[in-house]
Amino acid sequence: MERKEPAGVEPPPKQDLCPVLRTPLCICVAFACLAVVLVTSIVLQAVFYPRLMGKILDVESDAQMLKGHVNNISTLGSDLKTERGRVDDAEAQMRIVNASLNRVRSHILFLETSMKLAQDQLQVLTMNWGKVDNLNAKIPELQRDLDKASALNAKVRGLQYSLENVNKLLKEQSDILEMVAQGWKYFGGNFYYFSHNPKTWYSAEQFCVSQEAHLTSVSSEPEQEFLYKAAGGIPYWIGLTKAGSEGDWYWVDQTPFNKEQSRRFWIPGEPNNAGNNEHCTNIRVYALKCWNDSSCDNKFLFICKRPYMQTIE
Ligand SMILES: [Ca+2]
């Protein structure tokens, strides 16, 4: 249905969509414009191409430089790593050196303390040195006193030795007096008992043994002289007998028999072993040559002998 326009209003002219293109002029203008543009473009290319190429070369050169810089930076990074390793090593070395320094400081502290102690001791020693000097001055005097003391000590030792000897002699005298009081005689370190009752030789020896003695032996001329004088010419058994009827003479108290010396003590002509039965010996006369062999069964007085041995108290 056609739409009706209001009355009295003229409709607007119709609009053409491309009035330019509809004309040859427009086309020509368009071509001309395109040609201008094309020519301008070519001219511009001709003008600016060398410059552009120069710029491109510059850019390539810059790129090469940048690449070189990048390579340098890579090398620097590697160097930095190496340097970092060295720095780490140096730090480790520093730590070791610091530890050593700490130990050295401890040693120094210890040495300082020791030095202080030594100084204190040195001060004490210095103080004592004065005392030592005083003592040194007194040494000669002390030496004289010491010499006197040594001399006194020697005298004391001498007196002590004398006193011991005196005590020993007193003890010996006391022992001798005690034995003498019991009827024993003392001569040359031995006690002798001169019996009052006659006995056979064996009985006499048994009695002597009961008195911690034996029939007497004679081992020297003084002893022989003492015995015959004490016997006074009265017969006394002594301890000389034979080992069996034909044996050698021997002393019953085990004193070694001196055959050569004994030759001077027999009565001339004795021992005669009268009746082949005289195997025991007695003192018969008042003389150095007083011995006689006799029958052991005869009864005579007898002499016991006991060596004196001082008892240790
Ligand atoms: Ca005879």
Boltz pocket constraint, residues with backbone or C-beta under 6 A from the ligand:
constraints:
  - pocket:
      binder: B
      contacts: [[A, 270], [A, 271], [A, 272], [A, 273], [A, 274], [A, 278], [A, 292], [A, 293], [A, 294]]
      max_distance: 6.0
